[in-house]
Amino acid sequence: MDRTIIKFNHCQKDIYRFTGLPSFANVDLEVPRENEFKQCPICFETLTFDLLNAPVSIPSPFANGHKVPCAFTIGSVHGPSFLGEWHDSELHVGVTNSTGVVYNYTLSGLRRDDHGWEKCVSLQLVPPWRVNLKHSWDGELEQFCSLSTWTPERFHEEREFGSRCYGFALAFINHIHSLEGKTSLSRDEFTGTHILPRVKTVSKYIRVYQEISQNGFYIADQIENVNLKTDS
């Protein structure tokens, strides 16, 4: 999922396409239909835009987790297209340190991954202006990982937050909250406030991306809330 999506308005519809010539499943890709990209897929008129109505790009919701410091990171071994809310494949989560190493709890114990999380969803937990917290983050994370709670032998124990990897990440977040005198978050609170809104956006992005891959475009009513952020 490396292509950039653009959105423009025509025929009172929001139309989504990839930048450059589209790929169609039912045509010879070596002979692209250049005119089809220059035409509206609804009325087939030639597309012309002024500055106010120029196409805008849709930023990808996926990030290189190793470039997002001090973050809660969600990934899938099957790739970013499996991060949608309708997939049953189990997701894996972790926490990055200040240099982008992903700390995650697995059957073999704690892992410190410096690669493998290049296409994931990242929620930055420390804003740039919290310099002091960013400086202490790595030390607290290493100390937290040294607890006997996160040994391979204890992986199958019942956890307060359910999923083992999720339990590790959220327990560390609550550890930081306790150091700052903040109230701990329950799994439902953290999921509902931080995870579900992001996953819903990701799911809609994946749906639009797959439609464009299949048909060359995606058409939505302007009143339909596709809810994808745009870069103008």
Beta strands, then each sheet from edge to edge (+ up, - down):
strand 1: 5-10
strand 2: 13-18
strand 3: 56-58
strand 4: 71-75
strand 5: 92-96
strand 6: 102-106
strand 7: 109-113
strand 8: 121-124
strand 9: 218-221
sheet 1: 3+ 1- 2+ 9-
sheet 2: 7+ 6- 5+ 4- 8+
end
